[in-house]
Amino acid sequence: DAKTTQPPSMDCAEGRAANLPCNHSTISGNEYVYWYRQIHSQGPQYIIHGLKNNETNEMASLIITEDRKSSTLILPHATLRDTAVYYCIVRVADGSARQLTFGSGTQLTVLP
Amino acid sequence: DAGVTQSPTHLIKTRGQQVTLRCSPKSGHDTVSWYQQALGQGPQFIFQYYEEEERQRGNFPDRFSGHQFPNYSSELNVNALLLGDSALYLCASSSLAGAPETQYFGPGTRLLVL
């Protein structure tokens, strides 16, 4: 699976949009971009995934560049409860049962 | 709809002992993956079970073994515990029938080896 690069930390003011970048320049055509977050000492929480098109769900939006070499996770109105480590993972997601390879992630701190 | 559940939540063992951790997958899921997360690090893949067989394994010694039952629940066994086995053990479930396959995690079991 392709490797990802994320900034180690970011701050965001409560109520503002949090934009978390991820670089995945070696992504293959059949690899999806997945985002998870982990609040301290809890299990990782699935947020969103995408292949080529931008995606939105109740939690966040995922913007993938046209060349698919980078993406941005957007939390539209960050709250204090969004403080967590955010992981961007690129992987094949067919029926061949692939592991998730976690990097260091981005520590997002939402400030009051 | 219950999510992924794990038991116990916390466990304390001594070096050399054996431990068994349990996981019940999310309803409708048939695949279980296990991860180890040491303090301050990201989760590391241990192995994955599907149809009661180990389908994929990470870089973990044979002291780590597992099992999947016909109801898709799973156990992780660790023998001859070392201090370095102290970690949060995470279970994730998914369905290979649904593409793309998305893994959902349980709350984890915190293991402390003294």
Interface residues (C-beta under 8 A of the other chain):
Chain A: Y32 Y34 Y36 S41 Q42 G43 P44 Q45 Y46 H49 L51 Y87 A93 D94 G95 A97 R98 Q99 L100 T101 F102 G103 S104 G105
Chain B: V4 T31 S33 Y35 G42 P43 Q44 F45 Q48 Y50 R55 Q56 G58 L88 L90 A92 L96 A97 A99 P100 E101 T102 Q103 Y104 F105 G106 P107 G108 R110
